[in-house]
Amino acid sequence: MTMNDRSRRWIAGLLLTAMAALQGCDRKPEPAAQAGAPPASDTPGAPGLQAAFTPITVTHKLGTTMIYRQPASVVALDMNEVDFLDQLGVPVAGMPKDFVPHYLARYKDDPAVQDVGAIVAPNLERIHAARPDLILMTSIQANHYPALTEIAPTLHFDVDFGNSERGHLDVVKDHLTTLGAIFGRQEAARRQIARLDAKVEEARRVTQGRAERALIVLHNNGAFSSFGPQSRYGFVFDALGVTPASAAIEAGLHGQPVSSEFIQQANPDIIYIVDRTAVMEHRPVLTAESVSNPLLRQTNAWKNGRVVFADADAWYIAAASVTALSIVIDDVIKGYRQ
């Protein structure tokens, strides 16, 4: 091969390289995923392009919360909120670990989930150290709201723990829908709402047309208090169709003391016992053998063996999330089948 031949081939190769480079310049770059955007699928880790996050404004009882990007780190100060996140498949960065219900037990010993104090008294320093993008709270932590908003956007769950007679389940479903939108888990939220609706319908099929009258009582260190339609358990009567043994019980968070006169007048056919002491003092729950209250033993419910020792974690710690409400509904149904 002559020098002229080698020169011509070298020049031709150079021209081909230049043409390829020019063609590459005409190509549009692949779109990059946007930071903070929700996944295209509800399934965590699912493939697919990410869509831009649309800022969300949430108005609640304590104010208005603006969320400008999808939260990557969430602190939940209430066990209902932890359950919502669990059902939506959203990681929990921090939570109180003083009273964790059995159905969320895996979070209690998880070192990746920061312990942020007590449900009624969250530790602000620990919450700040968790570096949340969003804080979820209820009325139990309402006095901390101003301080919490200084740490991160804070969303209040508008559930009424004092009187759930009207709209309790709607508040639960609305909040779940909001969280689904915030975290890009709309389909998961719809599935959980459908699950809850199905459980409510199951309960109403059991209670419809039944003549039995029921009483809900709370056990607290040997003392018993009762709850009627205008109470923290009002939704049991309103939404689930349970007939109350007495409508005279006033609204309140802790119920009214059970007196001899009251029991004689109410004489329930079904009794649901919620053991607060078992929760607060981490003791075994009550059993029929351990209840020595003579007033309760005089009722038709006790004589006929229709006393349900309710799941105290679900009834007392939570009662406003899908898992807790499903357990409550199962307990309610037991009263009609014993």
Buried (B, 14 or more C-beta within 10 A) or exposed (E): EEEEEEEEEEEEEEEEEEEEEEEEEEEEEEEEEBEBBBBEEBEEEEEEEBEEBEEBEBEBEBEEBEBEBBBBBBBBBBBBBBBBBBBBEBEBBBBBBBBBBEBBEEBBEEEEBBBBBBBEEBBBEBBBEBBBBBBBBBBBBEEBBEBBBEBBBBBBBBBBBBBBBBBBBEBBBBBBBBBBBBBBBBEBBBBBBEBBEEBBEBBBEBBEEBEBBBBBBBBBEEEBBBBBBBBBBBBBBBBBBBBBBBEEBEBBEEBBEBEEEBBEEBBBBBBBBBBBBBBBEEEEBBEEEEBEBEBBBBBBBBEEEBBBBBBBBBBBBBBBBBBBBBBBBBBBBBBBEE
